[in-house]
Every structure is written in structure tokens, then in C-alpha cells.
Amino acid sequence: MYLEENGIIGLHKAVVPQFQLILNEDVYVRGKKENILKFNQDMLFFGRKMNGMKPMITAI
């Protein structure tokens, strides 16, 4: 997939945990409260804790 500079892939409500792998570029992620987080060249896991706790974003 190729994404233009400052492009948006898409916005959606996720009904299942998701995984995103960032290889060589910075990424901006918009959270539930419309806040924007910046991650750079890391592997990220987006999901919900299995015991129903608050949503989490974990950088590995």
C-alpha cells in the first residue's frame, strides 16, 4: 500500500483488536477522544485487555 504524505488510510470503529506494524516511517494515531499520538519506527499493538479493562496501546 502506498500512502501520500499527510494522507489518511481511513477512519472506522473497530469491533475486534487490531494490529499495525510500522516499518520505516512515523505514524500518527487518533485515539477515542480525538487526541493524536505520534509513534516513530516502532511495532505497535492496538487492542483491548482480555479482562475488559480500558483500551490500551502498547509499543513493543
Backbone atoms as SQL, in Angstrom:
CREATE TABLE atoms (id INTEGER PRIMARY KEY, chain TEXT, resi INTEGER, resn TEXT, atom TEXT, x REAL, y REAL, z REAL);
INSERT INTO atoms VALUES
  (1, 'A', 1, 'MET', 'N', 0.848, -1.175, 0.000),
  (2, 'A', 1, 'MET', 'CA', 0.000, 0.000, 0.000),
  (3, 'A', 1, 'MET', 'C', 0.889, 1.232, 0.000),
  (4, 'A', 2, 'TYR', 'N', 0.529, 2.216, -0.778),
  (5, 'A', 2, 'TYR', 'CA', 1.265, 3.472, -0.804),
  (6, 'A', 2, 'TYR', 'C', 0.348, 4.564, -0.276),
  (7, 'A', 3, 'LEU', 'N', 0.873, 5.387, 0.607),
  (8, 'A', 3, 'LEU', 'CA', 0.095, 6.464, 1.204),
  (9, 'A', 3, 'LEU', 'C', 0.810, 7.777, 0.951),
  (10, 'A', 4, 'GLU', 'N', 0.107, 8.710, 0.345),
  (11, 'A', 4, 'GLU', 'CA', 0.676, 10.033, 0.094),
  (12, 'A', 4, 'GLU', 'C', 1.029, 10.711, 1.414),
  (13, 'A', 5, 'GLU', 'N', 1.965, 11.665, 1.383),
  (14, 'A', 5, 'GLU', 'CA', 2.324, 12.426, 2.570),
  (15, 'A', 5, 'GLU', 'C', 1.084, 13.104, 3.147),
  (16, 'A', 6, 'ASN', 'N', 0.928, 13.022, 4.462),
  (17, 'A', 6, 'ASN', 'CA', -0.223, 13.573, 5.184),
  (18, 'A', 6, 'ASN', 'C', -1.546, 12.920, 4.800),
  (19, 'A', 7, 'GLY', 'N', -1.478, 11.731, 4.203),
  (20, 'A', 7, 'GLY', 'CA', -2.701, 11.037, 3.797),
  (21, 'A', 7, 'GLY', 'C', -3.338, 10.283, 4.952),
  (22, 'A', 8, 'ILE', 'N', -4.583, 9.898, 4.757),
  (23, 'A', 8, 'ILE', 'CA', -5.325, 9.132, 5.753),
  (24, 'A', 8, 'ILE', 'C', -5.786, 7.842, 5.095),
  (25, 'A', 9, 'ILE', 'N', -5.512, 6.715, 5.736),
  (26, 'A', 9, 'ILE', 'CA', -5.965, 5.431, 5.206),
  (27, 'A', 9, 'ILE', 'C', -7.475, 5.310, 5.379),
  (28, 'A', 10, 'GLY', 'N', -7.976, 5.626, 6.566),
  (29, 'A', 10, 'GLY', 'CA', -9.410, 5.540, 6.796),
  (30, 'A', 10, 'GLY', 'C', -9.719, 5.595, 8.275),
  (31, 'A', 11, 'LEU', 'N', -10.934, 5.940, 8.590),
  (32, 'A', 11, 'LEU', 'CA', -11.395, 6.012, 9.969),
  (33, 'A', 11, 'LEU', 'C', -12.527, 5.011, 10.131),
  (34, 'A', 12, 'HIS', 'N', -12.517, 4.266, 11.219),
  (35, 'A', 12, 'HIS', 'CA', -13.577, 3.297, 11.462),
  (36, 'A', 12, 'HIS', 'C', -13.618, 2.929, 12.937),
  (37, 'A', 13, 'LYS', 'N', -14.738, 2.397, 13.364),
  (38, 'A', 13, 'LYS', 'CA', -14.859, 1.868, 14.716),
  (39, 'A', 13, 'LYS', 'C', -14.482, 0.392, 14.650),
  (40, 'A', 14, 'ALA', 'N', -13.512, -0.004, 15.430),
  (41, 'A', 14, 'ALA', 'CA', -13.063, -1.391, 15.427),
  (42, 'A', 14, 'ALA', 'C', -13.907, -2.213, 16.393),
  (43, 'A', 15, 'VAL', 'N', -14.327, -3.373, 15.941),
  (44, 'A', 15, 'VAL', 'CA', -15.106, -4.259, 16.806),
  (45, 'A', 15, 'VAL', 'C', -14.262, -5.411, 17.336),
  (46, 'A', 16, 'VAL', 'N', -13.040, -5.525, 16.832),
  (47, 'A', 16, 'VAL', 'CA', -12.105, -6.553, 17.301),
  (48, 'A', 16, 'VAL', 'C', -10.738, -5.905, 17.486),
  (49, 'A', 17, 'PRO', 'N', -9.853, -6.522, 18.284),
  (50, 'A', 17, 'PRO', 'CA', -8.495, -5.983, 18.428),
  (51, 'A', 17, 'PRO', 'C', -7.804, -5.879, 17.066),
  (52, 'A', 18, 'GLN', 'N', -6.911, -4.906, 16.939),
  (53, 'A', 18, 'GLN', 'CA', -6.203, -4.704, 15.684),
  (54, 'A', 18, 'GLN', 'C', -4.702, -4.675, 15.916),
  (55, 'A', 19, 'PHE', 'N', -3.963, -4.948, 14.859),
  (56, 'A', 19, 'PHE', 'CA', -2.504, -4.955, 14.908),
  (57, 'A', 19, 'PHE', 'C', -1.992, -4.104, 13.759),
  (58, 'A', 20, 'GLN', 'N', -0.972, -3.303, 14.024),
  (59, 'A', 20, 'GLN', 'CA', -0.388, -2.467, 12.981),
  (60, 'A', 20, 'GLN', 'C', 1.120, -2.525, 13.121),
  (61, 'A', 21, 'LEU', 'N', 1.819, -2.768, 12.030),
  (62, 'A', 21, 'LEU', 'CA', 3.274, -2.822, 12.020),
  (63, 'A', 21, 'LEU', 'C', 3.802, -1.622, 11.250),
  (64, 'A', 22, 'ILE', 'N', 4.632, -0.812, 11.902),
  (65, 'A', 22, 'ILE', 'CA', 5.239, 0.356, 11.275),
  (66, 'A', 22, 'ILE', 'C', 6.700, 0.011, 11.004),
  (67, 'A', 23, 'LEU', 'N', 7.123, 0.060, 9.754),
  (68, 'A', 23, 'LEU', 'CA', 8.467, -0.389, 9.423),
  (69, 'A', 23, 'LEU', 'C', 9.499, 0.729, 9.359),
  (70, 'A', 24, 'ASN', 'N', 9.258, 1.755, 8.562),
  (71, 'A', 24, 'ASN', 'CA', 10.297, 2.759, 8.331),
  (72, 'A', 24, 'ASN', 'C', 9.842, 4.198, 8.476),
  (73, 'A', 25, 'GLU', 'N', 8.651, 4.433, 8.908),
  (74, 'A', 25, 'GLU', 'CA', 8.133, 5.796, 8.927),
  (75, 'A', 25, 'GLU', 'C', 7.457, 6.114, 10.256),
  (76, 'A', 26, 'ASP', 'N', 7.240, 7.395, 10.503),
  (77, 'A', 26, 'ASP', 'CA', 6.461, 7.819, 11.660),
  (78, 'A', 26, 'ASP', 'C', 4.981, 7.575, 11.373),
  (79, 'A', 27, 'VAL', 'N', 4.211, 7.418, 12.422),
  (80, 'A', 27, 'VAL', 'CA', 2.771, 7.230, 12.259),
  (81, 'A', 27, 'VAL', 'C', 2.044, 8.068, 13.302),
  (82, 'A', 28, 'TYR', 'N', 0.922, 8.623, 12.912),
  (83, 'A', 28, 'TYR', 'CA', 0.072, 9.383, 13.823),
  (84, 'A', 28, 'TYR', 'C', -1.215, 8.599, 14.011),
  (85, 'A', 29, 'VAL', 'N', -1.593, 8.389, 15.263),
  (86, 'A', 29, 'VAL', 'CA', -2.781, 7.603, 15.582),
  (87, 'A', 29, 'VAL', 'C', -3.751, 8.479, 16.352),
  (88, 'A', 30, 'ARG', 'N', -5.003, 8.496, 15.904),
  (89, 'A', 30, 'ARG', 'CA', -6.015, 9.273, 16.608),
  (90, 'A', 30, 'ARG', 'C', -6.756, 8.348, 17.562),
  (91, 'A', 31, 'GLY', 'N', -6.808, 8.744, 18.829),
  (92, 'A', 31, 'GLY', 'CA', -7.449, 7.932, 19.848),
  (93, 'A', 31, 'GLY', 'C', -8.936, 8.178, 19.953),
  (94, 'A', 32, 'LYS', 'N', -9.561, 7.491, 20.892),
  (95, 'A', 32, 'LYS', 'CA', -11.007, 7.574, 21.095),
  (96, 'A', 32, 'LYS', 'C', -11.465, 8.998, 21.383),
  (97, 'A', 33, 'LYS', 'N', -10.639, 9.766, 22.084),
  (98, 'A', 33, 'LYS', 'CA', -11.007, 11.134, 22.448),
  (99, 'A', 33, 'LYS', 'C', -10.512, 12.152, 21.422),
  (100, 'A', 34, 'GLU', 'N', -10.251, 11.699, 20.182),
  (101, 'A', 34, 'GLU', 'CA', -9.800, 12.577, 19.096),
  (102, 'A', 34, 'GLU', 'C', -8.394, 13.134, 19.318),
  (103, 'A', 35, 'ASN', 'N', -7.683, 12.629, 20.328),
  (104, 'A', 35, 'ASN', 'CA', -6.308, 13.082, 20.529),
  (105, 'A', 35, 'ASN', 'C', -5.408, 12.370, 19.520),
  (106, 'A', 36, 'ILE', 'N', -4.338, 13.023, 19.123),
  (107, 'A', 36, 'ILE', 'CA', -3.437, 12.447, 18.132),
  (108, 'A', 36, 'ILE', 'C', -2.120, 12.090, 18.806),
  (109, 'A', 37, 'LEU', 'N', -1.710, 10.827, 18.648),
  (110, 'A', 37, 'LEU', 'CA', -0.461, 10.332, 19.217),
  (111, 'A', 37, 'LEU', 'C', 0.524, 10.082, 18.087),
  (112, 'A', 38, 'LYS', 'N', 1.795, 10.373, 18.312),
  (113, 'A', 38, 'LYS', 'CA', 2.824, 10.126, 17.297),
  (114, 'A', 38, 'LYS', 'C', 3.715, 8.982, 17.762),
  (115, 'A', 39, 'PHE', 'N', 3.928, 8.019, 16.885),
  (116, 'A', 39, 'PHE', 'CA', 4.852, 6.920, 17.128),
  (117, 'A', 39, 'PHE', 'C', 5.852, 6.914, 15.988),
  (118, 'A', 40, 'ASN', 'N', 7.081, 6.549, 16.273),
  (119, 'A', 40, 'ASN', 'CA', 8.061, 6.515, 15.194),
  (120, 'A', 40, 'ASN', 'C', 8.856, 5.218, 15.193),
  (121, 'A', 41, 'GLN', 'N', 8.829, 4.564, 14.052),
  (122, 'A', 41, 'GLN', 'CA', 9.604, 3.374, 13.744),
  (123, 'A', 41, 'GLN', 'C', 9.546, 2.330, 14.846),
  (124, 'A', 42, 'ASP', 'N', 8.370, 2.041, 15.324),
  (125, 'A', 42, 'ASP', 'CA', 8.169, 1.016, 16.336),
  (126, 'A', 42, 'ASP', 'C', 7.103, 0.038, 15.865),
  (127, 'A', 43, 'MET', 'N', 7.035, -1.090, 16.563),
  (128, 'A', 43, 'MET', 'CA', 5.954, -2.018, 16.318),
  (129, 'A', 43, 'MET', 'C', 4.894, -1.763, 17.381),
  (130, 'A', 44, 'LEU', 'N', 3.657, -1.626, 16.971),
  (131, 'A', 44, 'LEU', 'CA', 2.590, -1.278, 17.900),
  (132, 'A', 44, 'LEU', 'C', 1.505, -2.342, 17.886),
  (133, 'A', 45, 'PHE', 'N', 0.920, -2.593, 19.049),
  (134, 'A', 45, 'PHE', 'CA', -0.249, -3.462, 19.133),
  (135, 'A', 45, 'PHE', 'C', -1.402, -2.650, 19.681),
  (136, 'A', 46, 'PHE', 'N', -2.502, -2.650, 18.971),
  (137, 'A', 46, 'PHE', 'CA', -3.699, -1.950, 19.413),
  (138, 'A', 46, 'PHE', 'C', -4.718, -3.008, 19.804),
  (139, 'A', 47, 'GLY', 'N', -5.263, -2.905, 20.996),
  (140, 'A', 47, 'GLY', 'CA', -6.258, -3.899, 21.369),
  (141, 'A', 47, 'GLY', 'C', -6.902, -3.590, 22.699),
  (142, 'A', 48, 'ARG', 'N', -7.672, -4.539, 23.180),
  (143, 'A', 48, 'ARG', 'CA', -8.329, -4.446, 24.475),
  (144, 'A', 48, 'ARG', 'C', -7.787, -5.545, 25.361),
  (145, 'A', 49, 'LYS', 'N', -7.600, -5.205, 26.619),
  (146, 'A', 49, 'LYS', 'CA', -7.170, -6.228, 27.561),
  (147, 'A', 49, 'LYS', 'C', -8.267, -7.284, 27.649),
  (148, 'A', 50, 'MET', 'N', -7.872, -8.512, 27.807),
  (149, 'A', 50, 'MET', 'CA', -8.825, -9.611, 27.797),
  (150, 'A', 50, 'MET', 'C', -9.825, -9.567, 28.946),
  (151, 'A', 51, 'ASN', 'N', -9.486, -8.944, 30.057),
  (152, 'A', 51, 'ASN', 'CA', -10.386, -8.928, 31.205),
  (153, 'A', 51, 'ASN', 'C', -11.360, -7.756, 31.163),
  (154, 'A', 52, 'GLY', 'N', -11.467, -7.069, 30.025),
  (155, 'A', 52, 'GLY', 'CA', -12.435, -5.988, 29.887),
  (156, 'A', 52, 'GLY', 'C', -11.969, -4.650, 30.439),
  (157, 'A', 53, 'MET', 'N', -10.695, -4.521, 30.759),
  (158, 'A', 53, 'MET', 'CA', -10.177, -3.254, 31.267),
  (159, 'A', 53, 'MET', 'C', -10.185, -2.214, 30.144),
  (160, 'A', 54, 'LYS', 'N', -9.658, -1.034, 30.424),
  (161, 'A', 54, 'LYS', 'CA', -9.635, 0.065, 29.452),
  (162, 'A', 54, 'LYS', 'C', -8.828, -0.326, 28.210),
  (163, 'A', 55, 'PRO', 'N', -9.155, 0.279, 27.052),
  (164, 'A', 55, 'PRO', 'CA', -8.356, 0.028, 25.848),
  (165, 'A', 55, 'PRO', 'C', -6.899, 0.405, 26.086),
  (166, 'A', 56, 'MET', 'N', -6.004, -0.247, 25.348),
  (167, 'A', 56, 'MET', 'CA', -4.579, 0.013, 25.550),
  (168, 'A', 56, 'MET', 'C', -3.881, 0.160, 24.209),
  (169, 'A', 57, 'ILE', 'N', -2.773, 0.857, 24.227),
  (170, 'A', 57, 'ILE', 'CA', -1.849, 0.889, 23.099),
  (171, 'A', 57, 'ILE', 'C', -0.493, 0.545, 23.683),
  (172, 'A', 58, 'THR', 'N', 0.128, -0.500, 23.159),
  (173, 'A', 58, 'THR', 'CA', 1.408, -0.940, 23.687),
  (174, 'A', 58, 'THR', 'C', 2.461, -0.879, 22.595),
  (175, 'A', 59, 'ALA', 'N', 3.557, -0.211, 22.831),
  (176, 'A', 59, 'ALA', 'CA', 4.684, -0.196, 21.896),
  (177, 'A', 59, 'ALA', 'C', 5.631, -1.308, 22.299),
  (178, 'A', 60, 'ILE', 'N', 6.024, -2.116, 21.324),
  (179, 'A', 60, 'ILE', 'CA', 6.920, -3.247, 21.591),
  (180, 'A', 60, 'ILE', 'C', 8.306, -2.911, 21.076);
